[in-house]
Every structure is written in structure tokens, then in C-alpha cells.
Amino acid sequence: MTDILQQFSKLSTPTVSDALDRIGMEGACLGITPIDHQFRLIGRALTLKYEPVGVDKGNVGDFIDDITPGTIIVIDNSGRLNCTVWGDILTTMASMKGIGGTVIDGVCRDTSLYTELNYPVFSKGRYMRTGKDRVQLEAVNVPVSLSGIRVRPNDIIFGDADGVVVIPKEHEERVLEIALEIEEAENQIRSAIKNGMRLDEARKAFKYHSLQTKRGM
């Protein structure tokens, strides 16, 4: 794991979301949550785009064999809730290869295995019906969407108990800088109130109400 990924991994998605707000950038993926609240993931995106099958039915894709360990698989299934694009075989292979996790704009199945293997999957829910003959893999490593948030190959994907945020590659250093600043201010507030300071005074002292205020880059 690179240094910048390690630094992000010590933070939380709420802190990173606040940092994205500061620079006026949307990155929080609405409705995409961990199958197990203990799951966390951090890594760079490999993206997959799915579409409904046509007259000549395609397939769901044998994409996983060549994926680099630590990569986060990002699947854009357009938020579909009526069929899955991730299950037990892919989970077994991903876990064996050391892939960092899977994030789906859609649903998944065979979810008990994820916890058993400690393989993090984030999705919009679970449903048992297969995507075979319903959707097909259209493209790999192209810009995709997670709940309306644009994801490109190699963007940073960060997930924890509160959900998933996308950190654009070209802004990752600035986002990290702001996130660390916000984390430090909130730590100071927590410390101050534990030592007896009034909350309103602590928030004023450490500029709580302007931490997330949009200021641009």
C-alpha cells in the first residue's frame, strides 16, 4: 500500500467527505454500504460497466484473473436491484488473489461468504437472482458511476461502516491535506470537552463551524 493510501486509511469516510465538501466536490456514494459493518477498504479503482443484454446475449465477464492485488473492483450496474453481478465464485477468487474489495452500484449475493473470508463488499443490498442473461459486461477500465458519482480508473476508493467515498486521483493530495486538518481540529474539540470546556466554546476555539465550508481548491 502506498503512503497516501496508508494515510487515508487512518481516517474515516465522514472526515474525507467533509474534506471533499471543502473543495466543492461530490464524492459520497449514496446508498452504497458494507455488507458487514466491520468491513473497510482503501485502494485504487478498476472499473466495470454493465448493461442489459441484447438479442445476442453477452456474459458477465471473466475479468478477475489479471487484476492486481490491492485493487478495488468498482462495478457500475446502474443501481439495478433485480439481478446480481457478484457472488461466491468471484469472492473466492478475489480473496485468493488479495484484491482489496468490491464496490457495486447494484446488489450482490452469497453474502455469508464475504464475512467468512473477510472480503469487503459494499453494495446497495443483497438479492439472490443471477445477472446471467440479464446483464452483460460492456467495458473495463472506463469512467463509470457509483450512485451518480463519477469514478475513473485509479481514483481512490475508500469505504468503512458509514459508506463509500471516491477521491479523484488529481485531487487526492489536497483532499488528504484538508482531511488531516479537519481530523486534528475535531480531535482538539473532543479533548477540550473531555477536559471540561463547554462545547460551544470548544467549537468556536477550533473553528468547527467553518471546517467543511466551501473554499475551493
Buried (B, 14 or more C-beta within 10 A) or exposed (E): EEEBBEBBBEBBBBBBBBBBBBBEBBBBBBEBBBBBEEBBBBBBBBBBBBBBBEEEEBEBBEBBEEBEEBBBBBBBBEBBBEBBBBBBEBBBBBBEBEBBBBBBBBBBBBBEBBBEBEBBBBBBBBBEEBBBEBBBBBBBBEEBBBBEBEBBBBBBBBBBEBBBBBBBEEBBEBBBEBBBBBBEBBEBBEEBBEEEBEEEEBBEBBEBEEBBEEEEE
